[in-house]
Amino acid sequence: MELRHLQSETAGTSGKLPNIIIDEFQIKKNKAREIKQDMKLRHQSETTTGKLPNN
């Protein structure tokens, strides 16, 4: 919903979103990927050792 609002504000840019918005989305996407990978590693460690690794 927020994205649609931003698109309407930038209608003069031939339908393209400003780079800063794309960059913010990419950062959030990368962070989500890191969290997912960390959770996967924790799960693997827990299933092989029976306990979570110490951080």
DSSP file (Angstrom, degrees, kcal/mol; ACC not computed):
  #  RESIDUE AA STRUCTURE BP1 BP2  ACC     N-H-->O    O-->H-N    N-H-->O    O-->H-N    TCO  KAPPA ALPHA  PHI   PSI    X-CA   Y-CA   Z-CA
    1    1 A M     >        0   0    0      0, 0.0     4,-1.7     0, 0.0     5,-0.1   0.000 360.0 360.0 360.0 -43.3    0.0    0.0    0.0
    2    2 A E  H  >  +     0   0    0      1,-0.2     4,-2.1     2,-0.2     5,-0.2   0.887 360.0  54.5 -63.0 -39.0    2.8    2.4    0.9
    3    3 A L  H  > S+     0   0    0      1,-0.2     4,-2.3     2,-0.2    -1,-0.2   0.897 105.3  52.2 -62.7 -41.8    4.6    1.5   -2.4
    4    4 A R  H  > S+     0   0    0      1,-0.2     4,-1.8     2,-0.2    -1,-0.2   0.894 108.6  51.2 -62.3 -40.2    1.5    2.4   -4.4
    5    5 A H  H  X S+     0   0    0     -4,-1.7     4,-1.4     1,-0.2    -1,-0.2   0.911 110.3  48.9 -62.8 -43.6    1.3    5.8   -2.7
    6    6 A L  H  X S+     0   0    0     -4,-2.1     4,-1.2     1,-0.2    -2,-0.2   0.867 107.7  55.0 -65.9 -36.2    5.0    6.5   -3.5
    7    7 A Q  H  < S+     0   0    0     -4,-2.3     3,-0.3     1,-0.2    -1,-0.2   0.895 105.6  51.9 -63.9 -39.0    4.4    5.5   -7.2
    8    8 A S  H >< S+     0   0    0     -4,-1.8     3,-0.9     1,-0.2    -1,-0.2   0.844 107.9  52.4 -67.6 -31.7    1.6    8.0   -7.5
    9    9 A E  H 3< S+     0   0    0     -4,-1.4     3,-0.3     1,-0.2    -1,-0.2   0.763 113.2  44.5 -72.2 -24.3    3.9   10.8   -6.1
   10   10 A T  T >< S+     0   0    0     -4,-1.2     3,-2.1    -3,-0.3     5,-0.4  -0.021  71.7 126.8-109.6  29.5    6.6    9.9   -8.7
   11   11 A A  G X   +     0   0    0     -3,-0.9     3,-0.7     1,-0.3     4,-0.5   0.775  65.2  66.4 -59.7 -27.3    4.2    9.6  -11.7
   12   12 A G  G 3  S+     0   0    0     -3,-0.3    -1,-0.3     1,-0.2    -2,-0.1   0.523  84.5  74.3 -72.5  -4.1    6.4   12.1  -13.6
   13   13 A T  G X  S-     0   0    0     -3,-2.1     3,-1.9     3,-0.2    -1,-0.2  -0.078 117.3-101.2-101.4  34.9    9.3    9.6  -13.7
   14   14 A S  T <  S-     0   0    0     -3,-0.7    -2,-0.1     1,-0.3    -3,-0.1   0.846  77.1 -55.4  49.5  43.5    7.6    7.3  -16.3
   15   15 A G  T 3  S+     0   0    0     -4,-0.5     2,-0.3    -5,-0.4    -1,-0.3   0.440 105.4 127.7  78.7  -0.4    6.5    4.8  -13.8
   16   16 A K    <   -     0   0    0     -3,-1.9    -1,-0.2    -6,-0.2    -3,-0.2  -0.696  57.0-127.3 -92.2 142.4    9.9    4.1  -12.3
   17   17 A L        -     0   0    0     -2,-0.3   -10,-0.1     1,-0.1     5,-0.0  -0.587  35.6 -95.7 -82.0 148.6   10.6    4.4   -8.6
   18   18 A P    >>  -     0   0    0      0, 0.0     4,-1.6     0, 0.0     3,-0.9  -0.308  33.9-115.6 -60.8 148.2   13.4    6.6   -7.4
   19   19 A N  H 3> S+     0   0    0      1,-0.3     4,-2.9     2,-0.2     5,-0.2   0.816 111.9  62.7 -56.7 -34.2   16.6    4.7   -6.7
   20   20 A I  H 3> S+     0   0    0      1,-0.2     4,-2.1     2,-0.2    -1,-0.3   0.876 103.9  48.2 -63.5 -35.7   16.6    5.5   -3.0
   21   21 A I  H <> S+     0   0    0     -3,-0.9     4,-2.2     2,-0.2    -1,-0.2   0.915 112.4  48.4 -69.3 -42.6   13.3    3.5   -2.6
   22   22 A I  H  X S+     0   0    0     -4,-1.6     4,-2.5     1,-0.2    -2,-0.2   0.911 110.9  51.7 -62.4 -42.6   14.7    0.6   -4.5
   23   23 A D  H  X S+     0   0    0     -4,-2.9     4,-2.3     2,-0.2    -2,-0.2   0.913 109.0  49.8 -61.3 -43.9   17.9    0.7   -2.4
   24   24 A E  H  X S+     0   0    0     -4,-2.1     4,-2.2     1,-0.2    -1,-0.2   0.907 111.4  49.3 -61.8 -41.9   15.9    0.6    0.8
   25   25 A F  H  X S+     0   0    0     -4,-2.2     4,-2.5     1,-0.2    -2,-0.2   0.914 110.4  50.6 -63.2 -42.6   13.9   -2.3   -0.5
   26   26 A Q  H  X S+     0   0    0     -4,-2.5     4,-2.6     2,-0.2    -2,-0.2   0.890 109.1  51.4 -63.4 -40.1   17.1   -4.1   -1.4
   27   27 A I  H  X S+     0   0    0     -4,-2.3     4,-2.4     2,-0.2    -1,-0.2   0.930 112.0  46.3 -62.4 -45.7   18.6   -3.5    2.0
   28   28 A K  H  X S+     0   0    0     -4,-2.2     4,-2.3     1,-0.2    -2,-0.2   0.896 112.5  50.9 -63.9 -39.8   15.5   -5.0    3.7
   29   29 A K  H  X S+     0   0    0     -4,-2.5     4,-2.0     2,-0.2    -2,-0.2   0.915 111.2  47.7 -63.8 -43.7   15.5   -7.9    1.3
   30   30 A N  H  X S+     0   0    0     -4,-2.6     4,-2.2     2,-0.2    -2,-0.2   0.895 111.0  51.3 -64.5 -40.6   19.2   -8.6    2.1
   31   31 A K  H  X S+     0   0    0     -4,-2.4     4,-2.4     1,-0.2    -2,-0.2   0.908 109.3  50.4 -63.6 -42.1   18.6   -8.4    5.8
   32   32 A A  H  X S+     0   0    0     -4,-2.3     4,-2.4     1,-0.2    -1,-0.2   0.890 109.5  51.5 -62.4 -39.1   15.7  -10.8    5.6
   33   33 A R  H  X S+     0   0    0     -4,-2.0     4,-2.3     2,-0.2    -2,-0.2   0.899 109.5  50.1 -64.5 -40.8   17.9  -13.2    3.7
   34   34 A E  H  X S+     0   0    0     -4,-2.2     4,-2.5     2,-0.2    -2,-0.2   0.916 111.2  48.4 -63.2 -43.9   20.6  -13.0    6.4
   35   35 A I  H  X S+     0   0    0     -4,-2.4     4,-2.5     2,-0.2    -2,-0.2   0.915 111.3  50.3 -63.1 -43.3   18.1  -13.7    9.1
   36   36 A K  H  X S+     0   0    0     -4,-2.4     4,-2.1     1,-0.2    -1,-0.2   0.919 111.5  47.9 -61.2 -44.1   16.7  -16.7    7.2
   37   37 A Q  H  X S+     0   0    0     -4,-2.3     4,-2.4     2,-0.2    -2,-0.2   0.907 111.4  50.7 -63.5 -42.3   20.2  -18.0    6.7
   38   38 A D  H  X S+     0   0    0     -4,-2.5     4,-2.4     1,-0.2    -2,-0.2   0.906 110.4  49.2 -62.2 -42.3   21.0  -17.5   10.4
   39   39 A M  H  X S+     0   0    0     -4,-2.5     4,-2.4     1,-0.2    -1,-0.2   0.891 110.2  51.4 -64.3 -39.1   17.8  -19.4   11.4
   40   40 A K  H  X S+     0   0    0     -4,-2.1     4,-2.4     2,-0.2    -2,-0.2   0.917 111.0  47.6 -64.3 -43.1   18.7  -22.2    9.1
   41   41 A L  H  X S+     0   0    0     -4,-2.4     4,-2.5     2,-0.2    -2,-0.2   0.898 111.5  50.7 -64.9 -40.8   22.2  -22.5   10.6
   42   42 A R  H  X S+     0   0    0     -4,-2.4     4,-2.6     2,-0.2    -1,-0.2   0.912 110.6  49.6 -62.4 -42.2   20.8  -22.5   14.1
   43   43 A H  H  X S+     0   0    0     -4,-2.4     4,-2.4     2,-0.2    -2,-0.2   0.920 110.9  49.2 -64.0 -43.7   18.3  -25.2   13.2
   44   44 A Q  H  X S+     0   0    0     -4,-2.4     4,-1.8     1,-0.2     5,-0.2   0.921 113.1  47.5 -60.6 -43.9   21.0  -27.4   11.7
   45   45 A S  H  X S+     0   0    0     -4,-2.5     4,-2.5     1,-0.2     6,-0.6   0.906 111.8  50.0 -64.3 -41.9   23.2  -26.9   14.8
   46   46 A E  H  X S+     0   0    0     -4,-2.6     4,-1.6     1,-0.2    -1,-0.2   0.881 112.3  47.0 -65.4 -38.5   20.3  -27.7   17.1
   47   47 A T  H  < S+     0   0    0     -4,-2.4    -1,-0.2    -5,-0.2    -2,-0.2   0.791 117.8  41.5 -77.1 -26.4   19.4  -30.9   15.2
   48   48 A T  H  < S+     0   0    0     -4,-1.8    -2,-0.2    -5,-0.2    -1,-0.2   0.821 131.4  22.2 -88.9 -32.2   23.0  -32.1   15.1
   49   49 A T  H  < S-     0   0    0     -4,-2.5    -3,-0.2     2,-0.3    -2,-0.2   0.607  96.8-123.4-109.1 -16.2   24.1  -31.2   18.6
   50   50 A G  S  < S+     0   0    0     -4,-1.6     2,-0.3    -5,-0.5    -4,-0.2   0.472  84.6  68.2  84.7   0.9   20.8  -31.0   20.5
   51   51 A K  S    S-     0   0    0     -6,-0.6    -2,-0.3    -9,-0.1    -1,-0.2  -0.980  85.6 -99.4-148.2 161.0   21.5  -27.4   21.6
   52   52 A L        -     0   0    0     -2,-0.3     2,-0.1     1,-0.1   -10,-0.1  -0.482  44.4-104.9 -78.1 148.8   21.9  -23.9   20.1
   53   53 A P        -     0   0    0      0, 0.0     2,-0.3     0, 0.0    -1,-0.1  -0.397  35.8-109.8 -69.8 151.8   25.3  -22.5   19.5
   54   54 A N              0   0    0      1,-0.1     0, 0.0    -2,-0.1     0, 0.0  -0.648 360.0 360.0 -80.7 137.7   26.6  -19.8   21.9
   55   55 A N              0   0    0     -2,-0.3    -1,-0.1     0, 0.0     0, 0.0   0.394 360.0 360.0-106.8 360.0   26.8  -16.3   20.4
